[in-house]
Amino acid sequence: MFKVLLNDSRSYSYSLKSDFTGSFFDFMRTRFLLSNTEIQTIFSDDITQGLVSLPKDKEKIVGILINHKNGIDAAINPTKEAYLAYLDSLGVTSQSTLHLVDLGYSGTIQSLLTILLNKNTFGHYLIASKSGEHTVANKTAVMKGYLKEDMKIGDGYLPLDRSMFLESLLTAPFGQFRGIKFNTFDQTKFDFYYGRKVTSQRYFYELEQMMYGALKYCFHTGKHQIKFTNDELEMLLNNYLSKRNMIPSITKHIFDIDDDVTGNGTVNALEFFGLA
């Protein structure tokens, strides 16, 4: 989404929000997934070799992006056109209000889709850090949390502070999504391009077994009308998120997560929180 909206300045408050320190070249490569050729074509060596730091240099970066909009348009528009056509083929663009389901938390993807599609959106989240109705690019974005609302990372709410555990499990069997193009031979079809895979994606069949078990249990609870309160779910989550050996060490590899966007590479949730 950051890449698709790189030529739309309304997205910069979201794409330039996370901290970063390094070269402008690496910033464009990791944050916006531009290829080396695209970066070198759009920007001069003086710019790409310069060091930038967020949030300190936000206005400087915004200025560079605005000044190079023509080059960015040329690089981004083919991907944006294909992505919009793909969403249209799924029936997404025909909805008057777009409904999204995600873990959470701050609604960045929802806000970006609101900008891209120029539509009202409704986000259904496990945890919503900013619940309620918001105005995004003159459209309405509603965010609802079903487990918890209005908690921010660092507030001490463990399911949010350690949300990396669930994020690492809810992945696709592909590497990081890097781009989409119209198929050369059939313009009604699309070619998708992916980056490297983390371990959990290489061993996706193990994740599939976990998801199968989870879905089977959901059907079981529905059939027998078993219900959990929010407090009970939080208690279960907190035990797994805070106690060593609750998660078998043999499953450690499936808790890898790709954090390239923030420049951290691959991060393992169990190691990160000292539970490996």
C-alpha positions, 0 to 999 in steps of 0.5 A: 500500500505504501508503494501504490500510494507513493505518488499521493501526498495524502498517504505520507502521514502514514508511510512516513510515521515509523522510525528509520535511520539510514540512507535514502536509498535503503529507505525507498527500498525497504519502506516503499519496496522500489527496485534498485533500478526504479530508485536510481531512475527517479532520484540522483545519486546525491539524494540516494546516498544521503542519510535520513532519519525519521521522524526528524527528516519527515519534511525533507523527505516529503519535499523530495517526493513531491519534487520527483512526482513525475518520476514516481508517477512513471514508476508507480502508475502501472502497478497502481492501475493493475492493483485497482483493476484487481480489486475491481475484479474481486468486487471491492470497488463496487461496495459503497462502504468497504468492510475490512477484517484485520487483527488491528490495530491503528487502522493504517491499511484501512486509512490507505484503502480509504484514500486509494478507493475514495470510499467510506470504510468500516474496519473490524479488528480484534483490537482497535487502538483508535475506535470510532468514526474518523475522517480520512481524505474527506471520507468516513473510516469507522474502526471497531475492536471486538476484544479491546478498544482504545489501547495503544502499544506501550499501555501495558495491554499484553495482547497488543504489546505482543501482537507480533505473535498473532501477526507472525501466524496469520501470514500467506504462503508467499514472500512479501508482496512486492508488486502486481502487473497485468498479464502480458498475454491476457489483460484480464489476468494478473501477475503477482510478484513476491520477495523473500520468504521467512521461515513460517512461509517456507513451512506453511504446511505447519501453519495450515495444520494449526489453522485447521485445528483452530477452525475445527475448534471454532466449529465445535464451540459453535455446535455446542454453544460454548462461549468465552468472555473477553476476560477469559480470552485475555487470560488465555492469551496472556498466559501464552504471551508471557510464560516460557515453555507455554509454546513448544520450542520446536515451533519456534521457526513459525514465529518469524515475521518480516519486518523489512518495512521498518528496516529490521529484517526478520524478527522472531516473536519468541526470541524478541520477547525472551520466550524462546 
